[in-house]
Amino acid sequence: MKIKRYKKVHKHLNFYINNFGFRQPYQILLDGTFCFAALNNKVNIADNVPRYLQGELKLLTTQCAIIEMENLGTKLGGALIILKKFPIHKCGHEGQPVVASECLLSMLGDTNLNHYVIATQDRDLQNNVRHKVGVPLLYLHGKTPVLEQPSEVTVEATRSRAEGLSVSERQKIEKLKLESGLVEAKGKKVKRKKKGPNPLSCKKKKKNKSGEVDKVVKNTEEKKKRKKIRIAQHVKEILFNKDNQV
Ligand SMILES: [Zn+2]
């Protein structure tokens, strides 16, 4: 594995270790879609995933995930054989199986207290996992396992916790900051004022033969000064009358 990839997965795992108390052996909950992708890409899950995560793992599945694969027919027989190799974790649906995605989500609960990692190729389940706090997501990108970076919801929750705030409190504060103009909205380009060159880094203006600063500059400066002078109406009248009298 390339060093860069190793560093990345190490960084993401450390995030979960430091913020959510993940410990080895990591518990990986697999579903049929992950096994199906592994089979298609000739990936040996039991070899490749522990090597990728550089740690001890428990690769687990649930009865619901197996039953779902069984119901999907003989086309997925190969993936079912792989899935059945892994130990079955109790899911609470014994006797009343639910679809695999629902089953795995229910095992996470609100806070993923048992520190599961979800391994799936199911897009809907992936999206649902991203909306939960503190759940690492593992999937195959071709032959390569990928531990996704912590989701926005997860990072946000970690920040809020560090500040002693709930997520909703933090969101309110962010909203107020935006409304009051303290911060710029994300993605909005900040307009920069046009600035002249840094006077300290500029050469001094060259004087011409007569020893005067360039006339153009001088003229514009005078114009600016002139503009600033405002004469009140009653003064103008007096001045006008005076002129006429003379
Ligand atoms: Zn279940």
Residues whose N, C-alpha, C, O or C-beta is under 5 A from the ligand:
A	BS01	ZN	T62 C64 C91 H93 C103
